Amino acid sequence: MRCFYHQDKDAVGSCKSCGKGLCLECAVDLGKGLACRGRCEESTRAIIELVDRNIQLSGTPAMAQLVEPAVVQRTGQPTDYIAAQLTSHIRETRHFRRGAGAFCSVVGVILIAAGLLQQIVILDIVGACFIGFGIICFALAQRSAGQPRLSETQTR
């Protein structure tokens, strides 16, 4: 890979913000990623901070929770867009879980009713599983809605 700004030089890595290849002259090492010198340093720092905060708040991978990103300084940099997209995705996930919970619960009730009317036990069992899954979806949506936003938690 070649440096985006100096086509005659080999790249030592790529910018964490814009993804462009960077040579030693153009790269700024921010500890957990490279940035374009004088161009993407602030947005790369914001991305690194966002990732660090999500890792810190998630605990262990098995216990990961939805975390809304902190309000990033309004700089017009790509990180503002990323933070807005993450917030939108988290909101859509909550709505999807609620919708999935409602759908599964309705299907479960229909299956149980059909099982009782036709005296087919397997329909009752599958219906109960659907209702259980619907309840879990509702509970997860409620739990994630009650999570504190990063902007409401202590910052470093």
Backbone bond lengths (Angstrom), bond angles and torsions (degrees), N, CA, C in turn:
res aa  C-N    CA-C-N  psi(-1)  N-CA   C-N-CA  omega(-1)  CA-C   N-CA-C  phi
1 M - - - 1.447 - - 1.528 107.45 -
2 R 1.318 116.20 143.89 1.459 123.67 -179.64 1.528 110.48 -106.33
3 C 1.325 115.66 156.02 1.460 121.40 175.53 1.524 108.69 -65.30
4 F 1.330 116.41 135.09 1.462 120.97 -179.98 1.526 111.22 -64.38
5 Y 1.333 116.52 -36.21 1.455 121.04 -175.64 1.531 113.15 -90.77
6 H 1.324 117.67 -25.08 1.472 123.06 179.06 1.518 107.81 -127.83
7 Q 1.305 117.41 89.01 1.461 122.70 -174.20 1.525 113.41 -60.70
8 D 1.333 118.10 -19.00 1.459 120.90 -179.10 1.530 112.89 -86.17
9 K 1.350 118.42 -5.13 1.461 121.93 -177.99 1.537 110.45 -111.99
10 D 1.348 114.08 146.67 1.462 119.48 175.14 1.523 110.00 -73.90
11 A 1.315 115.50 145.33 1.460 120.58 177.05 1.526 109.69 -82.32
12 V 1.323 116.21 143.30 1.463 121.48 175.96 1.522 110.45 -97.64
13 G 1.316 117.53 -11.07 1.456 122.63 179.57 1.518 109.05 175.93
14 S 1.323 115.50 -170.33 1.464 119.14 179.49 1.523 109.69 -128.76
15 C 1.319 114.88 154.79 1.461 122.07 -179.11 1.530 109.47 -68.83
16 K 1.315 115.82 133.47 1.463 120.97 -179.25 1.532 111.39 -70.01
17 S 1.331 117.16 -22.02 1.458 120.33 -178.61 1.526 112.64 -89.81
18 C 1.336 116.86 -53.22 1.476 119.13 -174.54 1.527 113.29 -104.29
19 G 1.339 118.04 -14.55 1.455 121.48 176.15 1.514 115.20 83.35
20 K 1.312 118.65 4.80 1.466 121.30 -179.08 1.522 110.50 -75.15
21 G 1.339 116.23 145.62 1.451 121.53 175.80 1.516 110.66 -68.81
22 L 1.354 117.07 141.20 1.458 121.42 -175.54 1.526 111.18 -131.19
23 C 1.335 116.22 138.48 1.466 121.09 173.16 1.528 108.25 -88.93
24 L 1.330 117.91 176.56 1.463 121.88 179.84 1.520 112.09 -58.31
25 E 1.316 117.12 -34.93 1.454 122.38 -178.25 1.532 111.96 -68.20
26 C 1.321 116.58 -36.01 1.466 121.74 -174.24 1.528 113.39 -94.05
27 A 1.314 117.45 -17.69 1.465 120.80 -173.54 1.520 111.44 -87.09
28 V 1.322 115.34 140.95 1.458 122.96 170.76 1.520 105.83 -119.01
29 D 1.335 116.98 121.57 1.461 121.17 179.80 1.518 108.55 -85.61
30 L 1.326 116.70 116.58 1.465 121.76 -179.15 1.526 111.95 -101.35
31 G 1.314 116.68 17.72 1.462 120.98 178.16 1.508 112.99 94.51
32 K 1.308 117.24 -55.28 1.461 121.25 -178.67 1.515 111.74 -115.38
33 G 1.316 116.39 19.13 1.449 120.21 177.82 1.513 111.36 169.54
34 L 1.309 114.96 161.09 1.455 121.69 177.63 1.517 109.72 -98.12
35 A 1.353 114.85 153.95 1.461 120.83 177.16 1.515 108.99 -138.37
36 C 1.323 115.67 156.01 1.466 121.08 173.63 1.526 107.70 -68.53
37 R 1.324 116.83 125.32 1.467 122.16 -179.37 1.535 109.53 -60.22
38 G 1.334 115.73 123.16 1.455 121.48 176.53 1.522 115.32 75.68
39 R 1.315 118.41 0.61 1.469 120.20 -177.92 1.529 112.80 -121.00
40 C 1.319 116.86 -51.15 1.469 120.50 -171.08 1.525 113.52 -118.46
41 E 1.324 117.81 13.72 1.468 119.43 -175.01 1.528 112.11 -62.43
42 E 1.306 117.56 -45.39 1.468 120.52 -177.39 1.529 111.68 -66.62
43 S 1.322 116.83 -43.77 1.465 119.02 -179.20 1.530 110.92 -68.82
44 T 1.333 117.69 -34.32 1.466 120.23 177.25 1.520 110.63 -67.15
45 R 1.334 117.36 -40.22 1.475 120.02 176.01 1.531 110.46 -60.27
46 A 1.330 117.04 -40.90 1.464 121.02 179.21 1.529 111.01 -64.87
47 I 1.330 117.32 -39.70 1.474 120.86 178.33 1.522 109.76 -64.94
48 I 1.329 117.16 -44.81 1.463 121.27 179.54 1.519 109.93 -61.23
49 E 1.345 116.80 -43.70 1.465 120.63 179.17 1.527 111.01 -63.67
50 L 1.320 117.02 -41.85 1.464 121.27 179.03 1.525 111.19 -61.46
51 V 1.318 117.00 -45.54 1.468 121.29 178.77 1.525 110.11 -64.05
52 D 1.343 117.38 -45.02 1.464 120.80 179.38 1.523 111.72 -60.58
53 R 1.343 117.24 -43.00 1.467 120.41 -179.56 1.531 110.77 -65.81
54 N 1.326 117.68 -40.22 1.465 120.40 178.69 1.519 110.70 -65.15
55 I 1.321 117.59 -40.86 1.469 120.87 177.46 1.521 109.80 -64.79
56 Q 1.330 116.72 -44.38 1.460 121.30 -179.23 1.528 111.36 -61.89
57 L 1.312 117.33 -43.23 1.463 120.70 -177.54 1.521 113.51 -78.48
58 S 1.330 116.56 -19.66 1.458 118.91 -176.74 1.518 112.25 -78.58
59 G 1.322 119.74 -19.02 1.460 121.45 -178.83 1.510 109.78 75.56
60 T 1.321 116.26 -104.87 1.454 120.94 177.36 1.515 108.13 -111.49
61 P 1.333 118.25 158.09 1.469 119.65 -179.39 1.523 113.33 -56.32
62 A 1.336 117.52 -35.44 1.457 119.96 -178.63 1.525 111.36 -71.53
63 M 1.330 117.55 -22.79 1.450 122.12 -177.24 1.529 111.31 -105.36
64 A 1.320 118.47 19.10 1.457 121.77 -176.05 1.524 110.52 -59.88
65 Q 1.325 114.85 142.20 1.455 121.21 179.44 1.517 108.01 -126.41
66 L 1.315 115.82 160.05 1.448 119.65 176.00 1.515 108.87 -71.29
67 V 1.319 116.35 131.84 1.448 121.67 -178.81 1.517 108.13 -129.16
68 E 1.312 115.44 125.87 1.453 117.98 177.49 1.515 108.40 -83.42
69 P 1.329 118.19 138.81 1.458 121.04 -177.42 1.513 112.07 -68.44
70 A 1.334 115.90 150.41 1.454 121.06 176.08 1.520 108.72 -67.65
71 V 1.301 115.13 156.33 1.459 118.46 177.28 1.526 106.84 -69.26
72 V 1.307 115.25 119.04 1.450 121.54 -178.77 1.521 107.84 -83.21
73 Q 1.316 116.97 147.07 1.457 119.53 177.66 1.516 109.15 -52.13
74 R 1.298 115.76 134.16 1.460 120.45 -176.68 1.522 109.87 -76.09
75 T 1.310 115.83 95.25 1.461 120.76 -176.61 1.507 112.30 -114.35
76 G 1.323 117.53 -6.99 1.452 119.98 -174.64 1.518 111.57 79.29
77 Q 1.324 117.70 5.09 1.453 122.54 -179.53 1.528 109.62 -79.64
78 P 1.336 117.57 164.18 1.462 121.39 -179.22 1.522 114.05 -57.86
79 T 1.354 118.11 -23.50 1.462 119.17 -178.30 1.517 112.13 -65.65
80 D 1.343 118.00 -30.92 1.461 119.98 175.84 1.529 109.40 -59.78
81 Y 1.309 115.63 -42.85 1.459 120.91 178.67 1.522 110.46 -64.48
82 I 1.331 117.12 -42.98 1.465 121.49 -179.62 1.522 110.01 -62.74
83 A 1.335 117.33 -46.02 1.463 120.99 179.67 1.525 110.74 -61.13
84 A 1.330 116.89 -41.64 1.467 120.47 179.05 1.523 110.72 -65.30
85 Q 1.335 117.49 -40.41 1.459 121.04 179.75 1.528 110.79 -66.64
86 L 1.341 117.75 -40.66 1.465 120.30 178.51 1.519 110.83 -63.50
87 T 1.326 117.05 -43.64 1.461 120.79 178.95 1.527 110.22 -61.53
88 S 1.320 117.00 -43.09 1.468 121.53 178.81 1.523 110.77 -63.35
89 H 1.329 116.86 -42.46 1.466 121.08 -179.92 1.530 111.03 -63.51
90 I 1.316 116.82 -41.65 1.468 120.74 179.74 1.524 109.88 -63.81
91 R 1.334 117.40 -42.90 1.461 120.94 178.54 1.524 110.70 -62.43
92 E 1.348 116.94 -43.52 1.465 120.87 179.41 1.522 111.25 -64.25
93 T 1.333 117.62 -35.99 1.462 121.71 178.11 1.524 110.43 -63.11
94 R 1.328 116.68 -41.73 1.469 119.86 177.64 1.522 110.71 -61.89
95 H 1.339 117.14 -44.69 1.460 120.75 179.27 1.529 110.76 -64.02
96 F 1.328 116.88 -39.62 1.459 120.58 178.43 1.524 110.28 -62.70
97 R 1.325 117.97 -43.74 1.470 120.40 179.57 1.513 111.40 -62.33
98 R 1.319 116.84 -40.91 1.475 119.26 177.91 1.529 110.76 -64.08
99 G 1.332 115.76 -43.57 1.468 120.00 179.05 1.515 111.91 -64.55
100 A 1.338 116.75 -41.79 1.464 120.85 178.30 1.525 110.23 -64.48
101 G 1.333 116.64 -38.81 1.461 120.19 177.98 1.510 111.79 -62.59
102 A 1.343 116.54 -43.80 1.466 120.52 179.03 1.527 110.75 -65.24
103 F 1.330 116.71 -45.76 1.465 120.69 -179.23 1.527 111.00 -60.79
104 C 1.334 116.77 -48.56 1.470 119.81 -178.04 1.526 111.46 -64.27
105 S 1.328 116.91 -37.47 1.461 119.73 178.85 1.529 111.50 -65.32
106 V 1.317 116.73 -42.60 1.468 120.47 179.00 1.528 110.38 -64.51
107 V 1.333 117.19 -45.35 1.469 120.70 178.20 1.531 109.81 -60.99
108 G 1.330 116.79 -40.62 1.461 120.63 178.72 1.516 112.43 -61.29
109 V 1.318 116.75 -44.02 1.478 120.64 178.76 1.526 110.31 -63.26
110 I 1.336 116.55 -42.47 1.476 120.46 179.22 1.528 110.33 -62.63
111 L 1.331 117.09 -43.33 1.464 120.27 179.92 1.528 111.93 -65.41
112 I 1.312 116.69 -40.80 1.469 119.39 178.67 1.529 110.23 -65.42
113 A 1.333 116.66 -42.16 1.469 119.55 178.28 1.528 110.82 -62.43
114 A 1.332 116.88 -42.70 1.471 119.89 178.56 1.523 110.58 -65.48
115 G 1.309 117.31 -38.80 1.467 121.04 178.95 1.515 112.07 -65.30
116 L 1.334 116.57 -39.65 1.461 120.02 178.86 1.529 111.19 -69.67
117 L 1.331 117.16 -41.25 1.468 120.60 -179.01 1.528 111.88 -67.65
118 Q 1.341 116.72 -39.64 1.461 119.96 -177.01 1.527 112.28 -98.60
119 Q 1.302 117.02 1.92 1.470 124.09 179.35 1.539 111.36 55.10
120 I 1.347 114.96 47.50 1.468 121.40 176.55 1.533 106.73 -113.36
121 V 1.311 115.20 108.24 1.464 121.54 -173.64 1.532 112.21 -64.00
122 I 1.323 117.32 -35.33 1.464 119.81 -177.03 1.532 111.36 -62.17
123 L 1.342 117.44 -33.58 1.458 120.37 176.93 1.528 111.10 -65.89
124 D 1.334 116.00 -37.59 1.465 120.13 176.79 1.527 110.73 -63.81
125 I 1.337 116.91 -41.87 1.462 121.16 -179.35 1.530 110.78 -65.93
126 V 1.330 116.23 -47.07 1.472 120.24 179.33 1.534 109.76 -64.38
127 G 1.311 117.79 -40.15 1.464 121.71 177.73 1.521 111.60 -61.14
128 A 1.335 116.13 -42.47 1.463 119.92 178.15 1.534 110.72 -63.80
129 C 1.334 117.13 -37.97 1.474 120.89 177.33 1.527 110.45 -63.78
130 F 1.334 116.82 -41.77 1.467 120.13 178.53 1.528 110.83 -63.25
131 I 1.324 116.74 -42.72 1.468 119.97 178.72 1.527 109.95 -63.96
132 G 1.323 117.17 -42.69 1.469 120.65 177.45 1.518 111.95 -60.26
133 F 1.330 116.90 -43.84 1.460 120.40 178.63 1.526 110.58 -65.17
134 G 1.327 116.98 -37.76 1.467 120.74 177.27 1.515 111.67 -62.53
135 I 1.317 116.32 -41.42 1.467 120.72 178.38 1.524 110.48 -64.50
136 I 1.326 116.78 -40.96 1.473 120.89 177.94 1.527 109.96 -62.03
137 C 1.335 117.38 -43.38 1.469 120.55 178.63 1.522 111.20 -60.84
138 F 1.329 117.24 -44.10 1.463 120.46 177.36 1.529 110.83 -61.36
139 A 1.337 116.91 -44.15 1.469 120.84 -178.81 1.528 110.90 -62.98
140 L 1.333 117.40 -42.11 1.467 120.21 179.12 1.527 111.30 -65.10
141 A 1.317 116.38 -38.61 1.468 119.45 178.34 1.527 110.33 -65.41
142 Q 1.313 117.35 -41.74 1.457 121.20 178.82 1.522 111.18 -66.09
143 R 1.346 116.16 -41.80 1.470 120.14 -179.09 1.522 110.84 -64.75
144 S 1.332 117.12 -42.66 1.464 118.81 -179.59 1.521 111.07 -70.92
145 A 1.329 117.93 -28.26 1.466 120.48 177.41 1.523 110.49 -70.16
146 G 1.336 117.04 -26.81 1.460 120.92 -179.72 1.509 113.96 -87.10
147 Q 1.335 118.47 -4.33 1.463 121.96 -179.77 1.521 109.48 -67.51
148 P 1.333 117.30 141.77 1.466 118.36 176.31 1.515 110.71 -70.41
149 R 1.311 116.42 145.21 1.458 120.71 174.50 1.517 107.89 -76.10
150 L 1.300 116.75 155.42 1.455 120.09 178.39 1.517 111.41 -59.57
151 S 1.328 116.94 -34.44 1.451 120.10 -179.06 1.537 111.35 -67.29
152 E 1.359 117.06 -18.65 1.454 121.44 179.68 1.521 112.27 -93.70
153 T 1.333 117.65 -8.18 1.456 120.74 -179.10 1.511 109.43 -97.10
154 Q 1.319 115.39 169.03 1.455 119.77 178.86 1.511 109.40 -68.70
155 T 1.318 115.21 143.41 1.462 119.65 175.17 1.508 108.92 -104.82
156 R 1.321 114.92 164.96 1.470 119.63 -178.54 1.486 112.72 -66.37
